[in-house]
Every structure is written in C-alpha cells, then in structure tokens.
Amino acid sequence: MIKTLFLLGFFTSILFAQSPEGKTFTIDQCVNIFDSAKVESTKAGYQYWFAGKNFLDGRTLKMSVVAPHEATHAPHRHPEDEFFFVLEGTAEFYLNGETKTAGAYASFYCPPRSEHGIRNIGDSDLKYLVIKKYEMK
C-alpha cells in the first residue's frame, strides 16, 4: 500500500508539473482521495478519474480495474500517446501486433496512433493507472 501511494504521488507530480500560467489551486482541488461513489462502471470492471480532462488542460490520471480474463475494450488507436502503470494483477500488453505479459510495477508506453491495448490475463483483478493528455478543442 505504501508503494502504491508513493507511486500515485510520483505520477501525479509528473502529471501536474507544468500548471497553466496564472491558474491557482487550493489543496482541496489538488488532493483527490478515492471515493467509491464516484466510480464509473465499465463492461469489464470500473474506472476512477483522479484527474479528468477538464481539471487542467486535458492531462488526465485514471485508475482502471478489470475483472479476470477481461479487457475494457479491444486494441485501438488514437492521436494521443498514453502510459499505463500496473498496480496489481497480470496484464497482457498489446502494441502493433505484438504482446508482452507483465505484473505489478510495470509500465507500458503507447506511442501516438499505435494500435494498443491491455487485458487481464490473471485470475484476480487487474488494477492500473492510465496517464494521458487529451487534445482540447
């Protein structure tokens, strides 16, 4: 648990390292404590947004939890790059036709426009962070 909290703090510091000029934040805006009432269900589990698209400038931090032997969605492409960081469980990463299996404390970088995906190949929940910057229009 201590490692998980440390890593969450580390990724949050990266995510928010460059706040927009002139924008100020309160401590209540900057600390997001997991709240099960704010969980969003998915077909394979749930997700929780620690920082949603509208919090800053499209930079996000989301936790996804996927049931055993499931995936939230099929491999896909989008213009933004993306990072995954596994907290618990066993993931199969997919990138442009290749796969690799990894467990807790593994990361996965998905370059822009690459076909990528992640699925749970284990017998327990897969819990991972997603770090992404959406293009704001």
Secondary structure, DSSP 8 states (H G I E B T S, - for coil): -HHHHHHHHHHHHHHTSS--TT----HHHH-----GGG-EEETTEEEEEEE-TTTTTSEEEEEEEE-TT--SS--B--SS-EEEEEEES-EEEEETTEEEEE-TT-EEEE-TT--EEEEE-SSS-EEEEEEEE----
